[in-house]
Amino acid sequence: MRDSTRHALERAAELTRNNRLVEAMAAAEPVITAADEYESAEIRQWLIDHANDFTGEA
């Protein structure tokens, strides 16, 4: 996964934890929709592995 994609996902997680869902979607959507099939698979796995980053739960 590109660093810019990972950064966007991390930023979206941070915004979500701060109850800024619209901004989180705006940060993540462009990289998600631009991803090819390989990066999409990496994004999907990253989201599974980091679900707690979005909820703030441990």
C-alpha positions in Angstrom: 0.0 0.0 0.0 1.3 3.4 -0.8 2.3 5.7 2.1 -0.3 8.3 1.0 -3.0 5.7 1.1 -2.0 4.5 4.6 -1.8 8.1 5.8 -5.3 8.9 4.5 -6.7 5.8 6.3 -4.9 6.8 9.5 -6.2 10.3 9.2 -9.8 9.0 8.6 -9.5 6.8 11.7 -8.4 9.8 13.8 -11.2 12.0 12.5 -13.7 9.2 13.2 -12.6 8.9 16.8 -13.2 12.6 17.1 -16.8 12.3 15.8 -15.9 13.9 12.4 -17.3 11.2 10.2 -18.0 13.4 7.1 -14.4 14.7 7.1 -13.2 11.1 7.7 -15.1 9.9 4.6 -13.7 12.8 2.6 -10.2 11.8 3.6 -10.5 8.1 2.8 -12.9 8.0 -0.2 -10.5 9.3 -2.8 -7.7 6.8 -2.0 -10.2 3.9 -1.7 -11.9 4.6 -5.0 -8.5 5.2 -6.8 -7.0 1.9 -5.6 -6.4 -0.9 -8.0 -7.4 -4.5 -7.2 -4.1 -5.2 -5.3 -4.2 -2.1 -3.2 -7.9 -2.6 -2.6 -7.1 -5.9 -1.0 -4.4 -4.3 1.1 -6.8 -1.6 2.2 -9.4 -4.1 3.1 -7.0 -6.0 5.2 -5.7 -2.8 6.8 -9.3 -1.9 7.7 -9.9 -5.3 9.3 -6.6 -5.1 11.2 -7.2 -1.6 12.4 -10.9 -1.5 13.1 -10.2 -0.5 16.7 -8.4 2.6 15.4 -11.7 3.9 14.2 -13.6 3.2 17.4 -10.9 4.0 19.9 -11.5 0.6 21.6 -8.6 -1.6 22.6 
